[in-house]
């Protein structure tokens, strides 16, 4: 039986995602049909629907996979990275997947990517610094997080739309300067 934990199922899902990503460089998602993906992968529509509800569901799952990959990267090798290193690597990762994020950030409200960019240590430090930053309640901190994510998404959209002209290091430094008064406290 072709279930989600067997190799054949996972290979088919990988082929569908690869086909989608290859088309994304040439077509907007609205123009990428399930039929076209199935033809490219040599599968029938029912096989596609075993994996995804539709193309937008696939985009959400791709975002989740990429974000998990980024989080794993930071977990396995980034315990000693300061916030500048994290943001530099974050921008490098987005730059590598720019076609996907160009489309995804324009069409989807939220991404797991932003949570993956910060490690547990940094998230704990932000909570610890909430009082110093003037936040008196969890609700106020939630507004700050929403502001940060929206600002970061806008920054990414602008960077991608300009062809990622600045290096990931330059983008990371721009973002770090936003938090310059608190820079040493994130370490």
Steps between C-alpha positions, in 0.01 A plus 500: 500500500627847413492675838664824609787326675612274218776584255283495187255750651781732606672475160176586321442799727857614437450475123180707520673768705803503267271537198315786668823679593637461148185659356494775758798668339300543179136512605291655774330243726159580349630362171638179652225241488469166667465345154828651384682380812356152459609485137851614592524237775332219309232455766122524502297768676396269782867451583547876524200527733644234730776752571339843471157663503602744225795709380467745791500217752819381333655846543418498871656155536810611308532799733469268798768265362741781415444662839561170677820455299614848603411438865692170492798676344503753782449231763777270381763759420395835631499483876791744520390734219420852606190671367695653209622155391146367518359780288782469245432128465127570493539738204733254325234228539222722367724606212554136406122448492410844369255384230290315753508781757435766233165336438428369847555828685268681259216251535512356849448689820752322720804281468667262741822645362503788748481276804770275356733799457531545874615226730355412836772702675416815304127454557562463875718814494226697325255396769754592769555839339129574464502718810809694386337553162194647671255210455290451809290205390512192282245666271732797440785259425274323248446833323876550488548153352233572237672831419838327472368223274318745273809719479724203426258373234499845337878510513521157334247593231695817418834318496368223277323744265832682455675176405672446836759764409631538853690212654344299782761657727388851404135410555577337834685812612209724399267289710739485795527881499124513557569344839832676566410619853429137598769331286724381782204363693408245233824306556 
